[in-house]
């Protein structure tokens, strides 16, 4: 995973949140964290520190987060 890929997913999450799609934003956020952790574990993450810092920007995006 590259930092550019993480940036694109964060943009998608922000767009969904801005359009009041909390469920979609939450699904993308969860997927981002899972994919990032897997790429770090696999050793395929380009820059784990930078990618993690970028991914954490998603946490700052306001939308309803919940699990059924």
C-alpha positions as CSV (number, residue, x, y, z in Angstrom):
1,X,0.0,0.0,0.0
2,X,1.3,3.5,-0.9
3,X,0.6,6.8,0.9
4,X,-1.1,7.9,-2.3
5,X,-3.6,5.0,-2.0
6,X,-4.3,6.0,1.6
7,X,-4.8,9.6,0.6
8,X,-7.4,8.5,-2.1
9,X,-9.3,6.4,0.4
10,X,-9.3,9.3,3.0
11,X,-10.7,11.5,0.2
12,X,-13.5,9.0,-0.5
13,X,-14.3,8.8,3.2
14,X,-14.5,12.6,3.4
15,X,-16.7,12.8,0.4
16,X,-19.1,10.2,1.7
17,X,-19.3,12.0,5.1
18,X,-19.9,15.3,3.4
19,X,-22.8,13.7,1.5
20,X,-24.2,12.4,4.8
21,X,-23.4,8.8,4.0
22,X,-22.2,7.8,7.4
23,X,-22.6,4.0,6.7
24,X,-20.5,4.2,3.6
25,X,-17.9,6.4,5.2
26,X,-17.7,4.0,8.2
27,X,-17.3,1.0,5.9
28,X,-14.5,2.6,3.9
29,X,-12.8,3.7,7.1
30,X,-12.9,0.2,8.5
31,X,-11.6,-1.2,5.2
32,X,-8.8,1.3,5.1
33,X,-7.6,0.3,8.6
34,X,-7.9,-3.4,7.8
35,X,-6.1,-3.1,4.5
36,X,-3.3,-0.9,6.0
37,X,-2.7,-3.3,8.9
38,X,-2.6,-6.2,6.5
39,X,-0.1,-4.5,4.2
40,X,2.1,-3.6,7.2
41,X,1.9,-7.2,8.4
42,X,2.7,-8.5,4.9
43,X,5.6,-6.1,4.5
44,X,4.0,-4.6,1.4
45,X,3.4,-1.1,2.9
46,X,5.6,1.4,1.2
47,X,6.1,3.6,4.3
48,X,4.2,2.3,7.3
49,X,4.7,5.4,9.5
50,X,3.6,7.9,6.8
51,X,0.7,5.7,5.7
52,X,-0.5,5.3,9.3
53,X,-0.3,9.0,9.9
54,X,-2.3,9.7,6.8
55,X,-4.9,7.0,7.6
56,X,-5.4,8.6,11.0
57,X,-6.8,11.7,9.3
58,X,-9.9,9.6,8.7
59,X,-10.6,9.6,12.4
60,X,-10.9,13.4,12.4
61,X,-13.7,13.3,9.8
62,X,-17.0,13.8,11.4
63,X,-19.7,11.2,10.7
64,X,-21.8,8.7,12.8
65,X,-19.8,5.6,13.7
66,X,-21.7,2.6,15.0
67,X,-21.9,-1.1,14.7
68,X,-25.1,-3.2,14.8
